Amino acid sequence: MLRSSHALAAVLAIALPSAAAASPQSFKGEYTVSFLGLSIAKSTFSSHYENGAYAIEGSVSAAGLAKLFDDTQGTISSKGTISGKKMVPQAFRADYTSGKKASVVDIRFANGTVTSTQVIPAPGKRDPNNWVPLGASDLASVLDPMAATVIHADSLDQVCGRTVKFYDGEMRADLTLSYDSKGTISVPGYKGDTVTCRMGFEPVAGYRKGRKAINYLKDRSRMMVTFAPLGQTGVYAPIHATVGTQIGTLTISARRFEAIQ
């Protein structure tokens, strides 16, 4: 479940305070994932910023009827620094189990460039005739699945209109955000203005050509992400999202979105 859903984990992740923060700050987000009105997963993420460094820890697990078919549970962590308005990841790790099967994704960075990737169990043999391999340039200035959710901007008007270079341990993809609308939202911990971006998906490398799920995300899926500000930090985090899939639309909603005193 989790390895094929790192983009989803990215949408679920709670954001971080910016480098402009004058003192240590912590945030917490709780999310549910539903399909056709039924809860299928839940997650909780917490983040902490201090002295120019960030750390995020979270958990993701199957919920509701999904537990009858896929009792997946996992923990995810990400850490790095913030330079100006730029996220500079240092390490990302996802540990998860599905039944009795355990899996790990571990990514290490130096100055924003991937230096090592460990995936357990290792991927199977790939057909060179339809596999798009990763090149060294593909792994420069990229963000891990959690850091990729964080948008630094001067205002709601500037959140959309950008491209995020995303790497999940296997695939490199570009996530493009274009403006859709503004609104307001009220959830425990936050009530206020939001901005919604349409998200496009463009695979770059590390994937099999002709894969139906990837082609659907690229060519047909309607993906919308709504961002809300974290206080006065200049950082905007996902608070609601919808992702169109081949079998229906996934909805990700924050049940709680708040600063921790």
C-alpha positions in Angstrom: 0.0 0.0 0.0 2.5 2.6 1.1 5.2 2.1 -1.6 2.7 2.7 -4.3 1.2 5.6 -2.5 4.2 7.9 -1.7 2.5 10.7 -3.6 -0.5 10.2 -1.3 1.8 10.3 1.8 3.2 13.5 0.5 -0.3 15.1 0.3 -1.0 13.8 3.9 2.2 15.3 5.4 2.0 18.2 7.8 4.1 21.3 6.9 6.9 23.1 8.7 7.6 26.6 10.0 9.9 28.8 7.9 13.4 29.9 8.6 12.0 33.3 9.5 10.5 31.9 12.7 12.0 33.6 15.7 11.6 30.7 18.2 11.1 26.9 18.1 7.6 26.0 16.8 5.7 22.7 16.5 2.7 21.7 14.4 0.4 18.8 14.3 -2.0 17.4 11.6 -4.4 14.5 11.6 -5.9 13.3 8.4 -8.3 10.8 7.0 -8.4 9.2 3.5 -11.8 8.2 2.1 -13.0 6.5 -1.0 -16.6 6.7 -2.1 -17.4 8.1 1.3 -15.8 5.2 3.2 -12.7 5.7 5.4 -9.7 3.7 4.2 -6.7 5.2 5.9 -5.7 7.6 8.6 -2.5 9.5 9.5 -1.0 11.8 12.1 2.0 14.0 11.5 3.9 16.3 13.8 6.7 18.7 12.8 9.2 20.8 14.7 11.5 23.6 13.7 14.5 24.9 15.7 17.7 26.7 14.8 17.2 26.4 11.0 16.5 22.7 11.1 13.2 20.8 10.6 12.0 17.3 11.6 8.8 15.6 10.7 7.5 12.3 12.1 4.2 10.6 11.3 2.3 7.4 11.1 -0.1 6.1 8.4 -2.4 3.1 8.7 -5.3 1.4 7.0 -8.6 2.2 8.5 -12.3 1.2 8.2 -13.2 -1.5 5.7 -9.7 -1.3 4.1 -8.3 -3.1 7.2 -10.2 -6.2 6.1 -8.2 -6.4 2.9 -4.9 -4.6 3.6 -3.8 -4.1 7.2 -0.9 -1.8 6.4 0.8 0.3 9.0 3.8 2.5 8.7 6.0 5.3 10.1 7.5 8.1 8.1 10.2 10.7 9.0 11.9 13.5 7.2 14.6 16.0 8.3 16.7 18.7 6.8 17.3 22.5 6.9 15.6 25.5 5.5 17.6 28.0 3.5 15.7 31.2 2.8 12.4 29.8 1.3 14.0 26.6 0.1 13.6 23.2 1.7 16.9 21.3 1.7 16.2 17.6 2.8 18.9 15.5 4.5 17.1 12.2 5.1 13.7 10.5 4.5 12.7 7.1 5.8 9.5 5.1 5.6 9.1 1.8 7.5 5.9 -0.1 7.0 4.3 -3.5 7.3 1.5 -5.1 5.3 0.5 -8.4 7.0 3.8 -10.1 7.8 5.7 -8.3 5.1 8.0 -5.5 6.2 9.4 -2.8 3.8 11.7 0.1 4.0 12.5 3.1 1.9 15.6 5.2 3.0 16.8 8.2 1.1 19.8 10.3 2.0 20.7 13.8 0.6 23.6 16.2 0.5 22.9 19.8 -0.5 19.5 18.8 -1.9 21.0 16.0 -4.1 20.3 12.4 -3.5 23.4 10.5 -2.4 21.9 7.1 -1.6 18.6 5.2 -1.8 17.9 1.9 0.0 14.7 0.0 -0.8 13.8 -3.2 1.1 12.8 -5.6 -0.4 14.8 -4.6 -3.5 12.8 -4.0 -6.7 12.6 -6.9 -9.1 14.4 -7.1 -12.4 13.4 -4.4 -14.9 12.9 -4.7 -18.6 15.3 -2.2 -20.2 13.0 -2.0 -23.2 10.3 -0.2 -21.3 12.0 1.1 -18.1 13.0 4.8 -17.9 16.2 4.9 -15.9 17.2 7.6 -13.4 20.2 9.8 -14.4 22.4 11.8 -12.1 20.7 15.0 -13.1 17.3 13.6 -12.2 18.4 13.4 -8.5 19.6 17.0 -8.1 17.6 19.6 -6.2 14.7 17.2 -5.4 12.4 16.9 -2.5 11.3 13.8 -0.6 7.6 12.9 -0.3 7.2 14.8 2.9 9.2 17.9 2.1 7.5 18.1 -1.2 4.2 19.1 0.5 5.6 22.3 2.0 5.1 25.6 0.1 6.9 28.7 1.1 5.2 31.9 -0.2 4.7 35.5 0.7 0.9 35.2 0.4 -2.0 32.9 -0.6 -1.8 34.4 -4.1 1.7 33.0 -4.6 1.2 29.4 -3.4 0.2 28.1 -6.8 2.1 28.6 -10.0 5.2 26.4 -9.4 6.7 23.0 -10.1 7.9 20.7 -7.4 10.6 18.1 -8.2 9.6 15.0 -6.3 11.5 11.7 -5.6 10.0 8.8 -3.7 12.9 6.4 -3.7 12.1 5.0 -7.1 10.3 7.5 -9.3 11.2 11.1 -10.1 8.2 13.2 -11.1 7.3 16.8 -11.4 4.2 18.1 -9.6 2.9 21.3 -11.1 0.6 23.5 -9.1 -1.7 26.0 -11.0 -4.2 28.3 -9.4 -7.8 27.2 -9.2 -9.7 29.2 -6.5 -9.7 30.7 -3.0 -12.0 29.9 -0.1 -12.3 29.4 3.6 -12.3 26.3 5.8 -13.0 25.4 9.4 -11.4 22.4 11.1 -10.3 21.9 14.8 -7.3 24.1 15.2 -7.8 26.3 12.2 -10.4 28.5 10.7 -9.6 30.9 7.9 -8.6 31.5 4.3 -7.3 28.8 1.9 -6.1 28.6 -1.7 -6.8 25.6 -4.0 -4.3 24.5 -6.7 -4.9 22.1 -9.5 -2.0 19.6 -9.4 -0.5 18.0 -12.5 1.7 14.9 -12.6 4.5 14.4 -15.0 6.8 11.3 -14.6 10.4 12.0 -15.4 12.4 8.8 -14.6 12.3 5.7 -12.5 9.1 4.2 -13.9 7.9 1.7 -16.5 6.5 3.1 -19.7 3.0 2.1 -20.5 1.9 1.6 -16.9 -1.8 2.3 -16.8 -1.9 3.9 -13.3 0.9 6.3 -14.2 -0.6 7.2 -17.5 -3.9 7.9 -15.8 -2.3 10.3 -13.3 -0.5 12.1 -16.1 -3.3 12.4 -18.7 -6.7 12.0 -17.0 -6.6 12.4 -13.2 -8.1 15.5 -11.7 -6.0 16.4 -8.6 -6.8 19.3 -6.4 -4.9 20.4 -3.3 -6.2 23.1 -0.8 -3.5 24.9 1.3 -3.8 26.8 4.5 -1.2 29.0 6.3 0.6 27.9 9.4 0.2 31.0 11.5 2.5 33.9 10.4 5.4 31.6 9.3 5.0 32.1 5.6 4.5 28.3 5.1 1.4 26.7 3.6 0.3 23.1 4.2 -2.3 20.8 2.6 -5.6 20.8 4.5 -7.8 19.1 1.9 -7.1 17.2 -1.4 -8.8 15.1 -4.0 -7.0 12.6 -6.2 -8.7 11.0 -9.2 -7.8 7.3 -9.8 -8.8 4.7 -12.3 -11.4 3.3 -9.9 -12.7 6.5 -8.3 -11.7 9.6 -6.3 -9.7 9.6 -3.1 -10.4 12.4 -0.7 -7.9 13.5 1.9 -9.2 15.7 4.7 -7.6 17.2 7.8 -9.4 16.3 11.0 -7.1 18.6 13.0 -4.6 21.3 11.8 -2.9 23.3 14.6 0.1 24.8 16.2 1.3 23.0 19.4 2.1 25.3 22.3 
